[in-house]
Amino acid sequence: MAKFINFNIVGGIDIAAGPAADPSLDGDNLVAVDSIVNVKAEAGTGNEYNVVLQLDGLAGATSCRVTCGLSPAGTMPAGDPQAAGNIPTATTYLAQMKKAVNRAITANPGGVKASVILPLDTDDPNAKYDPALRVYWKDFLIS
C-alpha cells in the first residue's frame, strides 16, 4: 500500500469559514495511511457529503474531514455549501465514497502516494464517463 492517500481539491472552499473560497486547499492534500484507524462516509449536518477519517492521534490530530461537491468552481451553488443540488444524487453515493477511500488506502503497493478518485454521480457502476456527473473534493480539514 502507499504511504499517503491524496485528496486532490478542485475549487477549494473552507466550509467552516462561512463558506469562503480557499485556493490554498487546491491540489494535493495528503494523509498518512499508517495513521488511519477508520473510514466513514456521512451526510453532514449542512447538507454536504463527507468522508471522515479517524486518525490515531499520535501526531496530535484525531480526525480528517473531506467534503465533496458537484462544482469545480471555488464557490458552491448560490455561494453556499449547503445549497440544494450541490451534493451527489446517487442513492448509493456515500457507500461509493467510502469504497473509493478504502481502494486508495490499499492501492499502489510500495508506492508513496495513491489518490482518492471520486466516482461519478450515478448508481450505475458500469456507466460510461460523463463530465456532467463528475464530483470534486472541495474541503479538507484535519483536527
C-alpha contacts under 8 A as a table, 3 or more apart, distances in Angstrom:
res1	aa1	res2	aa2	distance
1	M	105	I	6.49
1	M	106	T	4.92
1	M	107	A	5.18
1	M	108	N	5.20
1	M	109	P	3.95
1	M	110	G	5.84
1	M	111	G	6.65
2	A	5	I	7.04
2	A	33	V	7.19
2	A	105	I	6.87
2	A	106	T	7.17
2	A	107	A	6.33
2	A	108	N	5.28
2	A	109	P	5.70
2	A	110	G	5.87
2	A	111	G	4.57
2	A	112	V	4.88
2	A	113	K	5.29
2	A	114	A	5.97
3	K	32	A	5.93
3	K	33	V	5.52
3	K	34	D	7.19
3	K	110	G	7.91
3	K	111	G	6.70
3	K	112	V	4.89
3	K	113	K	6.06
4	F	30	L	5.93
4	F	31	V	5.35
4	F	32	A	4.45
4	F	33	V	5.11
4	F	105	I	7.82
4	F	112	V	6.06
4	F	113	K	4.82
4	F	114	A	6.44
5	I	30	L	5.65
5	I	31	V	5.44
5	I	32	A	6.59
5	I	33	V	6.33
5	I	104	A	6.27
5	I	105	I	6.27
5	I	113	K	5.61
5	I	114	A	4.89
5	I	115	S	5.55
5	I	116	V	6.70
6	N	28	D	5.97
6	N	29	N	5.45
6	N	30	L	4.61
6	N	31	V	6.59
6	N	113	K	6.55
6	N	114	A	5.92
6	N	115	S	4.38
6	N	116	V	5.94
7	F	27	G	7.79
7	F	28	D	5.85
7	F	29	N	5.13
7	F	30	L	6.49
7	F	66	V	7.92
7	F	115	S	6.07
7	F	116	V	5.72
7	F	117	I	7.90
7	F	137	W	6.78
7	F	140	F	7.99
8	N	26	D	6.94
8	N	27	G	4.86
8	N	28	D	4.63
8	N	29	N	6.22
8	N	115	S	7.27
8	N	116	V	7.73
8	N	137	W	6.45
9	I	12	G	5.77
9	I	25	L	6.24
9	I	26	D	4.65
9	I	27	G	5.06
9	I	28	D	6.62
9	I	29	N	7.35
9	I	136	Y	6.97
9	I	137	W	4.81
9	I	138	K	5.35
9	I	139	D	6.87
9	I	140	F	7.82
10	V	26	D	5.41
10	V	27	G	6.65
10	V	72	P	5.70
10	V	73	A	7.43
10	V	74	G	7.64
10	V	136	Y	6.24
10	V	137	W	6.17
10	V	138	K	6.02
11	G	21	A	7.45
11	G	22	D	7.67
11	G	23	P	6.66
11	G	26	D	6.23
11	G	71	S	7.94
11	G	72	P	5.36
11	G	73	A	4.85
11	G	74	G	3.89
11	G	75	T	7.12
11	G	138	K	6.31
12	G	21	A	6.08
12	G	22	D	5.12
12	G	23	P	5.40
12	G	24	S	7.29
12	G	25	L	5.17
12	G	26	D	5.27
12	G	74	G	5.63
12	G	137	W	7.80
12	G	138	K	4.81
12	G	139	D	5.78
13	I	19	P	6.47
13	I	20	A	5.57
13	I	21	A	4.42
13	I	22	D	4.84
13	I	23	P	7.37
13	I	25	L	7.39
13	I	74	G	6.18
13	I	75	T	6.75
13	I	138	K	5.71
13	I	139	D	5.46
14	D	17	A	5.46
14	D	18	G	7.35
14	D	19	P	5.55
14	D	20	A	5.34
14	D	21	A	6.21
14	D	22	D	5.70
14	D	139	D	5.94
14	D	140	F	7.96
15	I	18	G	5.77
15	I	19	P	4.30
15	I	20	A	6.59
15	I	81	P	6.82
15	I	139	D	6.82
16	A	19	P	6.11
17	A	20	A	5.69
19	P	79	G	7.40
19	P	80	D	6.38
19	P	81	P	6.67
20	A	75	T	7.40
21	A	74	G	5.29
21	A	75	T	6.05
22	D	25	L	5.95
22	D	26	D	7.69
22	D	74	G	7.37
23	P	26	D	5.31
23	P	74	G	7.52
25	L	28	D	7.95
25	L	29	N	7.47
25	L	139	D	7.03
25	L	140	F	7.07
29	N	140	F	7.38
31	V	35	S	7.74
32	A	35	S	5.56
32	A	36	I	7.13
33	V	36	I	5.51
33	V	105	I	6.36
35	S	55	L	5.29
35	S	56	D	5.26
35	S	57	G	7.62
35	S	58	L	7.75
36	I	39	V	7.61
36	I	53	L	6.38
36	I	54	Q	5.97
36	I	55	L	4.67
36	I	56	D	6.34
37	V	53	L	7.31
37	V	54	Q	5.41
37	V	55	L	5.39
37	V	56	D	6.01
38	N	53	L	5.77
38	N	54	Q	4.98
38	N	55	L	7.24
39	V	51	V	7.07
39	V	52	V	6.04
39	V	53	L	4.78
39	V	54	Q	6.44
39	V	98	K	6.71
39	V	101	V	7.63
39	V	102	N	7.55
40	K	51	V	5.70
40	K	52	V	5.18
40	K	53	L	6.39
40	K	98	K	6.35
41	A	49	Y	7.37
41	A	50	N	5.73
41	A	51	V	4.38
41	A	52	V	6.14
41	A	94	L	5.43
41	A	95	A	6.89
41	A	97	M	6.49
41	A	98	K	5.52
42	E	49	Y	5.91
42	E	50	N	5.42
42	E	51	V	6.38
42	E	52	V	7.54
42	E	94	L	6.39
43	A	47	N	6.49
43	A	48	E	5.72
43	A	49	Y	4.60
43	A	50	N	6.23
43	A	94	L	7.66
44	G	47	N	5.59
44	G	48	E	4.99
44	G	49	Y	5.76
44	G	50	N	6.41
45	T	48	E	7.14
46	G	81	P	7.52
46	G	82	Q	5.15
47	N	81	P	7.62
47	N	82	Q	4.94
47	N	83	A	7.44
47	N	84	A	7.57
47	N	87	I	7.32
48	E	67	T	6.90
48	E	68	C	7.28
48	E	69	G	7.61
48	E	81	P	6.82
48	E	82	Q	6.16
48	E	86	N	7.65
48	E	87	I	5.99
49	Y	67	T	5.79
49	Y	68	C	5.92
49	Y	69	G	7.66
49	Y	87	I	6.44
49	Y	88	P	7.98
49	Y	94	L	7.32
50	N	65	R	6.35
50	N	66	V	5.42
50	N	67	T	4.38
50	N	68	C	6.43
51	V	65	R	5.77
51	V	66	V	5.25
51	V	67	T	6.52
51	V	97	M	7.10
51	V	98	K	6.93
52	V	63	S	6.75
52	V	64	C	5.62
52	V	65	R	4.53
52	V	66	V	6.51
53	L	63	S	5.48
53	L	64	C	5.01
53	L	65	R	6.43
54	Q	62	T	5.99
54	Q	63	S	4.63
54	Q	64	C	6.67
55	L	61	A	6.59
55	L	62	T	4.62
55	L	63	S	5.11
55	L	64	C	7.24
56	D	59	A	7.94
56	D	61	A	7.57
56	D	62	T	6.08
57	G	60	G	4.95
57	G	61	A	4.84
57	G	62	T	4.57
57	G	63	S	7.96
58	L	61	A	7.12
61	A	64	C	7.91
61	A	142	I	6.53
61	A	143	S	5.14
62	T	142	I	7.75
62	T	143	S	6.12
63	S	142	I	5.81
63	S	143	S	5.52
64	C	140	F	7.19
64	C	141	L	5.56
64	C	142	I	4.24
64	C	143	S	6.31
65	R	139	D	7.85
65	R	140	F	5.88
65	R	141	L	5.21
65	R	142	I	6.43
66	V	137	W	7.02
66	V	138	K	7.41
66	V	139	D	5.51
66	V	140	F	4.55
66	V	141	L	6.46
67	T	137	W	5.91
67	T	138	K	5.56
67	T	139	D	5.01
67	T	140	F	6.63
68	C	87	I	7.35
68	C	135	V	6.72
68	C	136	Y	5.43
68	C	137	W	4.33
68	C	138	K	5.16
68	C	139	D	7.04
69	G	72	P	7.93
69	G	76	M	7.54
69	G	81	P	7.94
69	G	86	N	5.58
69	G	87	I	5.54
69	G	88	P	7.25
69	G	135	V	5.84
69	G	136	Y	5.40
69	G	137	W	6.39
69	G	138	K	6.10
70	L	86	N	5.40
70	L	87	I	6.25
70	L	88	P	6.78
70	L	133	L	7.90
70	L	134	R	6.69
70	L	135	V	4.81
70	L	136	Y	6.02
71	S	75	T	7.73
71	S	76	M	6.48
71	S	77	P	7.61
71	S	86	N	7.32
71	S	135	V	7.23
71	S	136	Y	6.85
72	P	136	Y	6.42
73	A	76	M	7.06
75	T	78	A	7.82
75	T	79	G	5.21
75	T	80	D	7.33
75	T	81	P	7.92
76	M	79	G	4.78
76	M	80	D	5.29
76	M	81	P	5.25
76	M	83	A	7.39
76	M	86	N	6.88
77	P	80	D	6.02
77	P	81	P	7.18
77	P	83	A	6.13
77	P	85	G	7.63
77	P	86	N	6.52
78	A	83	A	6.69
79	G	83	A	7.88
80	D	83	A	5.26
81	P	86	N	6.95
82	Q	86	N	7.25
83	A	86	N	5.97
84	A	87	I	7.29
85	G	88	P	7.60
85	G	89	T	7.99
88	P	93	Y	6.78
88	P	121	D	5.47
88	P	135	V	7.38
89	T	93	Y	7.47
89	T	121	D	6.45
89	T	122	T	7.37
90	A	93	Y	5.23
90	A	121	D	5.58
90	A	122	T	4.92
90	A	123	D	5.27
91	T	94	L	7.90
91	T	123	D	6.62
92	T	95	A	5.59
92	T	96	Q	6.32
92	T	123	D	6.11
93	Y	96	Q	4.86
93	Y	97	M	6.12
93	Y	121	D	7.07
93	Y	122	T	7.63
93	Y	123	D	7.34
94	L	97	M	5.10
94	L	98	K	6.43
95	A	98	K	5.22
95	A	99	K	6.20
96	Q	99	K	5.02
96	Q	100	A	6.18
96	Q	119	P	6.83
97	M	100	A	5.12
97	M	101	V	6.44
97	M	118	L	6.44
97	M	119	P	7.19
98	K	101	V	5.24
98	K	102	N	6.23
99	K	102	N	5.12
99	K	103	R	6.00
100	A	103	R	5.06
100	A	104	A	6.34
100	A	116	V	6.04
100	A	117	I	6.41
100	A	118	L	6.38
100	A	119	P	7.37
101	V	104	A	5.16
101	V	105	I	6.26
101	V	116	V	5.60
101	V	117	I	7.96
102	N	105	I	5.01
102	N	106	T	6.39
103	R	106	T	5.40
103	R	107	A	5.97
103	R	116	V	7.75
104	A	107	A	4.96
104	A	108	N	7.83
104	A	114	A	5.49
104	A	115	S	6.10
104	A	116	V	5.42
105	I	114	A	7.25
106	T	109	P	7.48
107	A	114	A	6.42
108	N	111	G	5.19
108	N	112	V	7.85
108	N	113	K	7.48
108	N	114	A	6.26
111	G	114	A	7.57
118	L	134	R	7.99
118	L	135	V	6.26
118	L	136	Y	6.96
118	L	137	W	7.79
119	P	134	R	7.40
119	P	135	V	7.07
120	L	129	Y	7.56
120	L	130	D	7.78
120	L	133	L	5.20
120	L	134	R	5.05
120	L	135	V	6.20
121	D	133	L	4.94
121	D	134	R	6.35
121	D	135	V	6.64
122	T	125	P	7.48
122	T	127	A	7.52
122	T	133	L	7.16
124	D	127	A	5.36
129	Y	133	L	7.91
130	D	133	L	5.54
130	D	134	R	7.02
131	P	134	R	5.26
